[in-house]
Structures are given as structure tokens and as C-alpha cells.
């Protein structure tokens, strides 16, 4: 077993996935992270489960996909996170996280990460009508104040089929890698 300061130990990335049309492509982020020598575990919001191929994710990561709290005494299925990527992040998750709402495992992990000093990046994926809501801008400002790194995706037009072709999954790894090297 690796010691915490073992140079052979790979950093562990939690990928928090939210419910939206591109969530099923999360394997692209897993591949990008693994290509940079990260180990990866995936935590899905309960609604995201319907968008994901659990077996494929578990085969790719080697870890169980998490969505629910574990019971007292149950072993931790994932190692502690060295960093967290929230991708894709929905309007709902961004706003709840910034407000400190911890009503799912995914949000609980995100709310706790701040106090634990875990580097976190978020790649929001939403439409321009949602992004126009004042709560969203306040939430992004709050997350920035918390040190969360925000991806560059520009919201797509509503009812236009989304912007999956412009979503840069690998941006999460690009944002977080310098934080782990520091």
C-alpha cells in the first residue's frame, strides 16, 4: 500500500456528475484524467444516474459509482479526494452548492471540500436563459470566492439542442493539475 507522500501514488480525482444531456460522455473526462496519471472515482447526483452507464464507468475507473450516502460502519468505497471536478454542472447544482445545501451525497462532498481545502473545478453546462438568472451569477461569484476554478463553457441557446460539441471535458484536468503541483 502507498504511503501518503509516496511519489508512486497517483492523485485521486472525484468526478461529480449532474443530470443533463451530456452526462453520458463523462468517460471523456475520466480518460483525460487517467491520461494525466490520475485515479478517478465518480459520484453522481441521484438524477444523473438515469443519464449514465454505471457498468461502463465502473469498468473504466475500477471503482463503484457512488450516488447515495453510505451506512454507518460501511467501508468507504473511494479513497480520499486530492481534487474534485464537477462536470457537467447544472444550474441546480451550482446554486445549491453555493448556498451550502447538502441534500445529496454529491452536494455533501462539494460543501465539505471547501472546509477540507480540496482543489475543486466546476464545468457548468446550462442554457443562456438559466444563466441569465441573477442567482446563477451570485453563485458563481460565491464559488470563485471559495477558490473554486470555473470552466470557460459559454451557455448554449435554450431549446437548441445544447452545446455538447463545445464542452471541453479535459478543461477540468487542465484547471486542477497546477493546483496539485503547487
VEXDO-545840 format. One line per 2 residues: number of its first residue (from 1); their letters; for each residue y, z, x of N, C-alpha, C, O, CB. Coordinates in steps of 0.001 Angstrom, whole numbers. Glycine has a CB too. Layout:
NUM = a = Y Z X Y Z X Y Z X Y Z X Y Z X | ...
//
This chain:
1 = xx = -1185 0 844 0 0 0 1244 0 886 1266 654 1928 1 1223 -958 | 2269 -726 476 3506 -826 1245 4337 436 1107 4393 1054 44 4316 -2037 797
3 = xx = 4977 801 2196 5944 1884 2163 7268 1317 1643 7497 114 1768 6118 2538 3581 | 8144 2144 1064 9399 1638 507 10241 818 1485 10892 -141 1070 10211 2782 13
5 = xx = 10246 1171 2772 11042 430 3747 10210 -572 4535 10646 -1044 5584 11716 1389 4700 | 9034 -897 4053 8137 -1840 4692 8752 -3242 4647 9050 -3742 3562 6748 -1822 4008
7 = xx = 8949 -3893 5820 9531 -5228 5817 8632 -6265 5142 9104 -7342 4778 9823 -5655 7230 | 7350 -5957 4971 6416 -6873 4313 6513 -6797 2788 6046 -7694 2087 4990 -6568 4754
9 = xx = 7120 -5725 2280 7220 -5537 834 8218 -6524 249 9355 -6622 711 7632 -4090 497 | 7784 -7248 -767 8679 -8180 -1443 9560 -7412 -2418 9112 -6435 -3019 7878 -9286 -2178
11 = xx = 10820 -7845 -2581 11644 -7213 -3616 11070 -7537 -4993 10488 -8603 -5199 13127 -7686 -3516 | 11241 -6600 -5937 10700 -6783 -7279 11843 -7053 -8252 12791 -6274 -8349 9882 -5539 -7721
13 = xx = 11738 -8167 -8968 12744 -8594 -9926 12221 -8417 -11347 11154 -8922 -11697 13146 -10058 -9675 | 12989 -7691 -12163 12723 -7669 -13596 13506 -8830 -14200 14698 -8985 -13935 13125 -6281 -14254
15 = xx = 12839 -9636 -15006 13493 -10694 -15760 13469 -10272 -17221 12403 -10173 -17829 12792 -12090 -15544 | 14645 -10025 -17778 14769 -9661 -19189 15068 -10945 -19959 16052 -11632 -19685 15896 -8570 -19417
17 = xx = 14207 -11255 -20923 14316 -12499 -21687 14684 -12178 -23130 14091 -11299 -23755 12989 -13308 -21629 | 15677 -12906 -23652 16130 -12731 -25032 15681 -13914 -25888 15274 -14955 -25373 17668 -12579 -25086
19 = xx = 15764 -13730 -27188 15276 -14722 -28150 16267 -15852 -28353 17283 -15686 -29028 14980 -14060 -29480 | 15970 -16993 -27772 16735 -18213 -28044 15876 -19409 -27642 14831 -19256 -27011 18109 -18215 -27273
21 = xx = 16322 -20567 -28006 15525 -21772 -27862 15023 -22081 -26471 13963 -22689 -26322 16294 -22894 -28324 | 15758 -21677 -25444 15325 -21996 -24082 14456 -20911 -23444 13994 -21080 -22316 16528 -22234 -23218
23 = xx = 14231 -19818 -24138 13475 -18695 -23563 12113 -19121 -23022 11643 -18578 -22022 13286 -17608 -24607 | 11484 -20080 -23673 10164 -20544 -23243 10155 -21179 -21870 9088 -21391 -21294 9631 -21518 -24227
25 = xx = 11330 -21488 -21332 11430 -22075 -19996 11614 -21026 -18903 11939 -21380 -17769 12578 -23056 -19953 | 11415 -19752 -19211 11632 -18683 -18235 10773 -18860 -16988 11089 -18303 -15937 11342 -17333 -18869
27 = xx = 9717 -19611 -17089 8890 -19899 -15912 9700 -20535 -14794 9352 -20389 -13622 7734 -20813 -16290 | 10780 -21242 -15139 11642 -21846 -14114 12309 -20767 -13260 12431 -20921 -12045 12716 -22744 -14770
29 = xx = 12740 -19681 -13894 13342 -18572 -13151 12272 -17847 -12336 12512 -17476 -11187 14050 -17585 -14114 | 11115 -17649 -12915 10020 -16991 -12181 9688 -17794 -10929 9536 -17227 -9847 8753 -16841 -13082
31 = xx = 9577 -19107 -11073 9274 -19982 -9935 10363 -19895 -8873 10063 -19808 -7683 9113 -21435 -10403 | 11632 -19918 -9300 12741 -19824 -8346 12700 -18507 -7583 12902 -18483 -6369 14083 -19968 -9070
33 = xx = 12439 -17411 -8291 12384 -16093 -7648 11194 -16007 -6687 11330 -15527 -5562 12292 -14975 -8713 | 10046 -16467 -7133 8875 -16427 -6273 9061 -17314 -5044 8546 -17006 -3969 7635 -16857 -7049
35 = xx = 9794 -18406 -5201 10102 -19287 -4079 10986 -18620 -3036 11019 -19041 -1879 10770 -20539 -4579 | 11710 -17568 -3451 12545 -16781 -2536 11846 -15485 -2134 12481 -14553 -1639 13903 -16468 -3185
37 = xx = 10528 -15437 -2353 9675 -14310 -1940 9942 -13025 -2714 9924 -11933 -2146 9865 -14044 -472 | 10190 -13164 -4020 10303 -12012 -4902 9007 -11905 -5688 8356 -12912 -5965 11539 -12134 -5855
39 = xx = 8634 -10685 -6044 7632 -10467 -7081 8415 -10303 -8376 9558 -9847 -8361 6705 -9203 -6775 | 7801 -10676 -9497 8522 -10726 -10769 7702 -10087 -11885 6489 -10275 -11977 8869 -12178 -11132
41 = xx = 8394 -9329 -12728 7833 -8818 -13975 8784 -9197 -15099 10001 -9189 -14914 7610 -7263 -13917 | 8240 -9528 -16258 9062 -9976 -17378 9074 -8937 -18481 8035 -8408 -18875 8556 -11312 -17919
43 = xx = 10278 -8654 -18972 10490 -7763 -20123 11172 -8611 -21186 12220 -9206 -20932 11362 -6473 -19742 | 10592 -8667 -22356 11146 -9475 -23444 11702 -8575 -24538 11159 -7506 -24818 10074 -10423 -24023
45 = xx = 12796 -9026 -25155 13232 -8342 -26363 12155 -8593 -27412 11440 -9591 -27317 14657 -8843 -26848 | 12018 -7728 -28403 10962 -7945 -29408 11052 -9324 -30069 10025 -9959 -30313 11038 -6864 -30482
47 = xx = 12260 -9787 -30357 12407 -11100 -30993 12051 -12243 -30047 11652 -13312 -30507 13829 -11279 -31495 | 12186 -12045 -28742 11882 -13093 -27770 10395 -13396 -27692 10007 -14492 -27287 12390 -12697 -26406
49 = xx = 9563 -12443 -28072 8117 -12648 -27965 7664 -13925 -28664 6753 -14601 -28186 7376 -11457 -28549 | 8289 -14260 -29786 7910 -15464 -30523 8270 -16762 -29817 7822 -17833 -30228 8553 -15446 -31863
51 = xx = 9076 -16680 -28756 9509 -17860 -28012 8722 -18044 -26710 8890 -19051 -26022 10995 -17763 -27707 | 7869 -17078 -26371 7236 -17043 -25055 5728 -17265 -25113 5066 -16927 -26095 7524 -15724 -24387
53 = xx = 5209 -17840 -24039 3772 -17978 -23840 3350 -16813 -22944 3395 -16905 -21717 3391 -19388 -23201 | 2943 -15728 -23577 2621 -14495 -22851 1562 -14732 -21786 1710 -14270 -20655 2145 -13418 -23821
55 = xx = 497 -15446 -22132 -577 -15683 -21155 -74 -16436 -19936 -441 -16100 -18810 -1720 -16459 -21799 | 755 -17445 -20138 1280 -18230 -19012 2168 -17368 -18127 2085 -17450 -16901 2069 -19454 -19522
57 = xx = 3017 -16544 -18732 3908 -15669 -17955 3091 -14661 -17157 3365 -14435 -15978 4905 -14934 -18886 | 2097 -14057 -17786 1275 -13071 -17085 471 -13718 -15962 275 -13107 -14911 333 -12371 -18067
59 = xx = 4 -14942 -16174 -716 -15650 -15111 221 -15983 -13949 -171 -15890 -12786 -1359 -16941 -15663 | 1453 -16368 -14262 2407 -16741 -13224 2889 -15532 -12427 3076 -15626 -11214 3592 -17455 -13842
61 = xx = 3092 -14399 -13096 3626 -13221 -12412 2553 -12287 -11869 2770 -11602 -10869 4510 -12459 -13344 | 1399 -12259 -12523 361 -11299 -12151 586 -9922 -12754 -104 -8964 -12404 285 -11183 -10655
63 = xx = 1556 -9822 -13663 1884 -8551 -14321 1913 -8743 -15829 2156 -9851 -16309 3244 -8003 -13820 | 1666 -7667 -16585 1752 -7777 -18050 3196 -7994 -18503 4129 -7447 -17915 1175 -6512 -18719
65 = xx = 3364 -8784 -19535 4668 -8959 -20171 4943 -7697 -20964 4102 -7248 -21743 4711 -10243 -21092 | 6124 -7124 -20766 6481 -5890 -21454 7478 -6167 -22558 8347 -7027 -22415 7050 -4869 -20473
67 = xx = 7357 -5438 -23662 8337 -5532 -24730 8524 -4186 -25434 9564 -3930 -26039 7917 -6599 -25734 | 7523 -3350 -25348 7556 -2072 -26063 7544 -917 -25065 7071 -1038 -23935 6356 -1957 -27040
69 = xx = 8083 204 -25530 8064 1418 -24718 6616 1806 -24458 5742 1551 -25287 8836 2581 -25418 | 6365 2412 -23328 5016 2929 -23067 4904 4326 -23648 5913 4999 -23853 4699 2941 -21540
71 = xx = 3711 4754 -23910 3495 6080 -24479 3495 7128 -23362 3246 6797 -22203 2163 6126 -25275 | 3772 8388 -23706 3751 9439 -22683 2405 9467 -21965 1352 9423 -22601 4043 10815 -23315
73 = xx = 2449 9538 -20664 1230 9591 -19867 659 8230 -19512 -206 8129 -18642 204 10370 -20590 | 1130 7182 -20174 652 5831 -19872 1216 5399 -18515 2383 5647 -18212 1067 4820 -20999
75 = xx = 378 4753 -17708 809 4301 -16386 1929 3262 -16517 1978 2501 -17483 -387 3709 -15599 | 2816 3250 -15535 3885 2248 -15500 3264 908 -15107 2664 792 -14038 5031 2661 -14496
77 = xx = 3405 -106 -15971 2767 -1386 -15677 3499 -2246 -14647 2931 -3209 -14133 2630 -2157 -16933 | 4757 -1905 -14340 5533 -2672 -13364 6071 -1728 -12293 6393 -576 -12582 6699 -3439 -14055
79 = xx = 6167 -2214 -11060 6834 -1414 -10031 8311 -1243 -10386 8820 -1959 -11249 6682 -2076 -8631 | 9001 -313 -9742 10442 -176 -9985 11181 -1459 -9592 10786 -2153 -8655 11010 1031 -9198
81 = xx = 12246 -1760 -10316 13026 -2971 -10045 13948 -2786 -8846 14595 -1750 -8698 13846 -3360 -11274 | 13996 -3800 -8000 15002 -3871 -6944 16237 -4605 -7456 17339 -4424 -6938 14434 -4575 -5689
83 = xx = 16041 -5434 -8477 17130 -6190 -9104 16654 -6614 -10493 15460 -6610 -10792 17549 -7446 -8230 | 17626 -6981 -11332 17316 -7408 -12701 18109 -8668 -13004 19293 -8772 -12681 17640 -6283 -13739
85 = xx = 17427 -9633 -13639 18083 -10842 -14139 17872 -10881 -15647 16745 -10752 -16123 17517 -12144 -13444 | 18944 -11057 -16391 18864 -11171 -17842 19109 -12642 -18159 20238 -13127 -18084 19909 -10218 -18581
87 = xx = 18030 -13347 -18515 18144 -14790 -18715 17022 -15298 -19618 15849 -15036 -19351 18116 -15526 -17365 | 17358 -15994 -20643 18697 -16190 -21172 19146 -14927 -21906 18337 -14215 -22501 18741 -17418 -22112
89 = xx = 20436 -14668 -21850 21006 -13501 -22528 21741 -13974 -23773 22609 -14844 -23699 21967 -12705 -21582 | 21394 -13407 -24897 22021 -13789 -26155 23302 -13004 -26408 23567 -11986 -25768 21053 -13585 -27306
91 = xx = 24076 -13494 -27342 25287 -12829 -27835 24957 -11388 -28213 25678 -10461 -27842 25887 -13593 -29056 | 23877 -11207 -28943 23463 -9894 -29414 23178 -8945 -28247 23678 -7820 -28225 22228 -10021 -30303
93 = xx = 22388 -9390 -27292 22026 -8525 -26173 23230 -8194 -25310 23393 -7042 -24907 20950 -9180 -25327 | 24077 -9169 -25015 25273 -8911 -24203 26130 -7831 -24861 26579 -6899 -24194 26098 -10212 -24010
95 = xx = 26354 -7958 -26162 27214 -6997 -26858 26573 -5613 -26975 27251 -4604 -26780 27553 -7518 -28242 | 25291 -5552 -27287 24622 -4250 -27390 24580 -3543 -26032 24832 -2342 -25938 23192 -4424 -27939
97 = xx = 24262 -4295 -24997 24185 -3734 -23644 25536 -3154 -23240 25606 -2016 -22776 23736 -4814 -22624 | 26596 -3914 -23410 27934 -3440 -23038 28334 -2206 -23839 29060 -1346 -23340 28967 -4550 -23247
99 = xx = 27858 -2121 -25085 28177 -971 -25937 27285 234 -25648 27496 1309 -26210 28049 -1360 -27400 | 26293 65 -24779 25398 1171 -24448 24321 1419 -25477 23772 2519 -25543 26183 2409 -24269
101 = xx = 24008 420 -26282 22952 557 -27296 21610 297 -26628 21426 -711 -25945 23179 -427 -28499 | 20686 1210 -26832 19400 1187 -26145 18263 1248 -27150 17415 2137 -27080 19295 2351 -25151
103 = xx = 18242 303 -28088 17259 363 -29169 16005 -471 -28924 15144 -558 -29800 17897 -83 -30438 | 15889 -1080 -27758 14663 -1793 -27371 14377 -1431 -25918 15251 -911 -25225 14806 -3367 -27558
105 = xx = 13170 -1700 -25457 12839 -1463 -24056 13782 -2253 -23151 14291 -1720 -22165 11371 -1845 -23772 | 14013 -3524 -23484 14878 -4368 -22653 16268 -3744 -22507 16778 -3627 -21393 14993 -5783 -23258
107 = xx = 16874 -3347 -23609 18202 -2742 -23553 18166 -1375 -22861 19105 -1021 -22147 18776 -2601 -24966 | 17118 -624 -23061 16985 661 -22385 16976 500 -20872 17624 1259 -20152 15717 1364 -22838
109 = xx = 16233 -499 -20397 16182 -776 -18962 17562 -1194 -18460 18003 -742 -17403 15139 -1876 -18654 | 18242 -2056 -19215 19564 -2530 -18795 20592 -1402 -18780 21389 -1297 -17846 20039 -3648 -19718
111 = xx = 20576 -571 -19798 21536 540 -19847 21290 1529 -18714 22241 2069 -18148 21452 1263 -21201 | 20047 1768 -18381 19702 2705 -17324 19985 2128 -15933 20303 2873 -15006 18236 3095 -17438
113 = xx = 19872 806 -15786 20036 162 -14478 21393 465 -13860 21504 643 -12647 19858 -1342 -14608 | 22419 523 -14693 23769 811 -14188 23791 2157 -13468 24286 2253 -12345 24798 806 -15344
115 = xx = 23267 3177 -14099 23260 4510 -13519 22354 4636 -12310 22507 5557 -11508 22849 5500 -14545 | 21413 3717 -12178 20492 3736 -11045 20973 2832 -9908 20363 2794 -8839 19099 3309 -11497
117 = xx = 22063 2108 -10142 22605 1244 -9100 21772 3 -8821 21812 -529 -7712 22750 2017 -7848 | 21026 -463 -9799 20180 -1642 -9606 21038 -2899 -9797 21639 -3075 -10857 18962 -1634 -10602
119 = xx = 21103 -3776 -8781 21867 -5018 -8935 21345 -5816 -10135 20138 -5989 -10310 21787 -5873 -7640 | 22280 -6295 -10951 21912 -6989 -12182 22775 -8229 -12358 23988 -8205 -12147 22056 -6055 -13401
121 = xx = 22118 -9311 -12748 22812 -10562 -13064 22463 -10944 -14494 21352 -10693 -14961 22422 -11709 -12061 | 23418 -11551 -15183 23193 -11997 -16555 23593 -13461 -16671 24663 -13866 -16215 23988 -11124 -17568
123 = xx = 22717 -14247 -17289 22989 -15654 -17566 23071 -15810 -19079 22059 -16066 -19732 21882 -16595 -16948 | 24272 -15656 -19644 24413 -15799 -21091 24085 -17220 -21543 24350 -18195 -20840 25832 -15425 -21525
125 = xx = 23505 -17306 -22728 23221 -18597 -23356 23593 -18453 -24825 22880 -17813 -25599 21701 -19028 -23175 | 24715 -19054 -25197 25195 -18931 -26568 26104 -20109 -26871 26484 -20875 -25985 25940 -17582 -26787
127 = xx = 26441 -20232 -28151 27316 -21344 -28523 28780 -20906 -28494 29092 -19716 -28434 26945 -21880 -29923 | 29666 -21899 -28538 31094 -21624 -28396 31669 -20842 -29578 32665 -20136 -29419 31848 -22923 -28235
129 = xx = 31059 -20955 -30756 31533 -20163 -31900 31245 -18681 -31664 32084 -17831 -31961 30862 -20641 -33219 | 30070 -18370 -31134 29760 -16983 -30807 30665 -16493 -29670 31188 -15380 -29719 28268 -16838 -30416
131 = xx = 30839 -17325 -28662 31645 -16942 -27505 33106 -16719 -27869 33820 -16025 -27146 31545 -17999 -26430 | 33559 -17293 -28972 34953 -17116 -29411 35204 -15728 -29987 36355 -15306 -30098 35312 -18171 -30450
133 = xx = 34150 -15018 -30353 34309 -13692 -30953 34891 -12733 -29913 34405 -12683 -28783 32945 -13157 -31495 | 35925 -11972 -30278 36555 -11071 -29307 35600 -10035 -28712 35794 -9613 -27572 37703 -10360 -29958
135 = xx = 34590 -9624 -29448 33647 -8637 -28916 32920 -9173 -27684 32631 -8419 -26755 32629 -8240 -29992 | 32629 -10460 -27676 31909 -11055 -26554 32742 -10958 -25271 32218 -10575 -24225 31558 -12528 -26858
137 = xx = 34011 -11297 -25342 34869 -11226 -24156 35033 -9789 -23682 35035 -9532 -22478 36242 -11841 -24450 | 35171 -8852 -24609 35249 -7435 -24224 33951 -7001 -23546 33967 -6252 -22569 35533 -6542 -25463
139 = xx = 32833 -7479 -24077 31539 -7112 -23498 31386 -7663 -22089 30926 -6952 -21196 30400 -7617 -24379 | 31760 -8907 -21879 31677 -9472 -20524 32580 -8697 -19568 32187 -8423 -18434 32069 -10970 -20530
141 = xx = 33777 -8344 -20010 34676 -7555 -19167 34045 -6210 -18813 34117 -5768 -17666 36025 -7338 -19873 | 33436 -5572 -19786 32771 -4288 -19558 31638 -4441 -18547 31508 -3635 -17626 32230 -3717 -20883
143 = xx = 30817 -5479 -18722 29702 -5703 -17795 30220 -5979 -16388 29653 -5482 -15415 28823 -6874 -18276 | 31279 -6758 -16268 31872 -7008 -14945 32335 -5697 -14308 32116 -5471 -13118 33062 -7996 -15058
145 = xx = 32976 -4833 -15102 33429 -3534 -14590 32249 -2689 -14112 32401 -1852 -13223 34213 -2775 -15673 | 31083 -2909 -14702 29869 -2202 -14306 29224 -2832 -13068 28231 -2316 -12555 28872 -2187 -15462
147 = xx = 29783 -3936 -12594 29231 -4602 -11416 28193 -5654 -11730 27567 -6192 -10817 28634 -3597 -10511 | 27994 -5963 -13005 27026 -6990 -13390 27581 -8353 -12988 28754 -8651 -13216 26723 -6938 -14927
149 = xx = 26737 -9159 -12398 27107 -10513 -11982 26880 -11453 -13158 25803 -11458 -13754 26284 -10972 -10729 | 27896 -12250 -13495 27848 -13095 -14690 27649 -14548 -14269 28368 -15055 -13408 29146 -12939 -15539
151 = xx = 26674 -15215 -14879 26408 -16620 -14591 27510 -17535 -15091 28405 -17107 -15820 25099 -17031 -15201 | 27439 -18786 -14696 28514 -19747 -14939 28321 -20643 -16158 29155 -21514 -16406 28675 -20599 -13749
153 = xx = 27255 -20461 -16920 26980 -21345 -18055 28150 -21361 -19040 28644 -20308 -19444 25694 -20908 -18772 | 28582 -22553 -19420 29628 -22712 -20436 28958 -22851 -21795 28062 -23680 -21951 30540 -23953 -20130
155 = xx = 29366 -22069 -22773 28727 -22136 -24101 28730 -23558 -24664 29668 -24331 -24470 29442 -21192 -25081 | 27645 -23868 -25367 27488 -25188 -25972 28094 -25216 -27381 28376 -24168 -27961 25997 -25579 -26023
157 = xx = 28288 -26403 -27916 28813 -26538 -29269 27774 -26026 -30272 26577 -26232 -30073 29190 -28019 -29571 | 28213 -25366 -31339 27267 -24904 -32355 26627 -26091 -33080 27236 -27146 -33255 27972 -23980 -33367
159 = xx = 25398 -25880 -33484 24641 -26865 -34277 24532 -28210 -33563 24439 -29253 -34211 25301 -27062 -35645 | 24543 -28188 -32218 24489 -29434 -31453 23231 -29514 -30577 23140 -30373 -29700 25740 -29566 -30582
161 = xx = 22289 -28644 -30808 21044 -28704 -30048 21043 -27928 -28739 20089 -28024 -27967 20727 -30107 -29760 | 22090 -27166 -28481 22116 -26325 -27288 22454 -27087 -26032 22770 -28276 -26066 20803 -25652 -27112
163 = xx = 22383 -26388 -24936 22722 -26968 -23640 21662 -26660 -22606 21985 -26332 -21464 24069 -26460 -23166 | 20409 -26761 -22987 19311 -26412 -22087 19375 -27180 -20770 19014 -26651 -19720 17983 -26675 -22765
165 = xx = 19834 -28423 -20829 19897 -29240 -19629 20937 -28727 -18634 20886 -29081 -17456 20203 -30673 -20000 | 21870 -27907 -19084 22911 -27359 -18208 22631 -25922 -17779 23381 -25362 -16980 24252 -27422 -18904
167 = xx = 21577 -25325 -18290 21281 -23924 -17977 20591 -23863 -16620 19517 -24436 -16437 20388 -23271 -19086 | 21211 -23167 -15668 20710 -23084 -14296 19942 -21769 -14094 20518 -20766 -13673 21881 -23193 -13279
169 = xx = 18657 -21786 -14394 17821 -20592 -14262 17928 -19986 -12865 18006 -18767 -12713 16363 -20929 -14573 | 17932 -20843 -11849 17927 -20369 -10468 19209 -19628 -10098 19243 -18935 -9082 17726 -21532 -9527
171 = xx = 20271 -19761 -10908 21522 -19084 -10615 21337 -17563 -10545 22038 -16894 -9787 22567 -19439 -11668 | 20423 -17024 -11309 20180 -15569 -11257 19749 -15139 -9868 20229 -14126 -9358 19110 -15159 -12282
173 = xx = 18850 -15893 -9248 18382 -15574 -7909 19528 -15769 -6910 19699 -14966 -5992 17158 -16454 -7528 | 20309 -16832 -7091 21445 -17088 -6195 22454 -15942 -6252 23006 -15557 -5221 22134 -18418 -6566
175 = xx = 22697 -15398 -7431 23643 -14292 -7575 23114 -12993 -6965 23869 -12232 -6361 23965 -14074 -9043 | 21823 -12749 -7126 21250 -11460 -6711 20848 -11390 -5251 20876 -10305 -4670 20063 -11156 -7544
177 = xx = 20477 -12494 -4640 19981 -12476 -3259 20955 -11816 -2293 20524 -10993 -1485 19694 -13886 -2796 | 22259 -12139 -2334 23177 -11450 -1411 23239 -9942 -1633 23473 -9193 -684 24566 -12026 -1549
179 = xx = 23036 -9484 -2857 23081 -8045 -3159 21930 -7314 -2488 22079 -6169 -2062 23038 -7809 -4677 | 20770 -7983 -2393 19610 -7330 -1769 19718 -7361 -254 19147 -6508 426 18305 -8006 -2215
181 = xx = 20441 -8331 280 20599 -8450 1720 21634 -7475 2264 21655 -7173 3457 20986 -9863 2083 | 22496 -6986 1369 23613 -6123 1803 23145 -4762 2254 23960 -3928 2646 24618 -5957 685
//
